[in-house]
Amino acid sequence: MCENIILVMEMVKNIEDAVFDELLPLNSLVVLQRLQELLKENKTNNIKQAMEKDVRVKRAMWLLMAQGFGSLANIDLWDFYDELE
């Protein structure tokens, strides 16, 4: 299992892209760190503004919301998910 995770992480450069692979990383701190990188890259600290400009920010936020709300938010998150592809 650990070898599979390492392989997946080598295949994808950015954590927000990993959601489209068969193994989904569930470490919120990694996603939060990536979100921080994306905000800096977009030269803003406004998540809403960054989400409007960069689909990678939307993907990272989707991962966090899915982890935080679980099945309680699946319906709303799946509507949001359709916009990520």
C-alpha positions, -999 to 999 in steps of 0.1 A, spaced: 0 0 0 28 25 9 46 17 -23 14 25 -42 11 59 -25 47 67 -34 41 57 -70 10 79 -72 28 109 -57 56 104 -82 31 103 -111 14 136 -101 32 168 -95 5 186 -76 -16 172 -48 -48 187 -62 -44 166 -93 -41 134 -73 -78 133 -67 -82 120 -102 -60 90 -95 -72 58 -79 -55 66 -45 -66 98 -28 -42 113 -2 -61 121 29 -35 143 47 -52 177 52 -19 193 61 -4 185 27 -34 200 9 -33 231 31 4 235 23 -4 232 -14 -32 257 -10 -7 281 6 17 277 -24 -11 283 -49 -23 315 -31 13 328 -31 16 319 -68 -16 338 -76 -3 367 -55 -34 368 -32 -46 357 2 -82 357 -10 -94 321 -17 -125 332 -35 -105 354 -59 -79 327 -64 -106 301 -71 -120 323 -99 -86 325 -116 -71 291 -109 -89 257 -111 -61 242 -90 -72 262 -61 -108 250 -66 -95 214 -66 -75 219 -34 -106 234 -17 -128 206 -29 -104 181 -13 -105 200 20 -142 203 20 -147 167 12 -124 157 40 -141 181 65 -177 174 57 -176 139 44 -209 124 33 -229 154 47 -217 175 17 -214 149 -10 -244 162 -30 -232 198 -30 -196 189 -35 -203 167 -65 -221 196 -82 -189 216 -75 -167 187 -86 -182 188 -121 -167 222 -126 -132 210 -117 -126 189 -148 
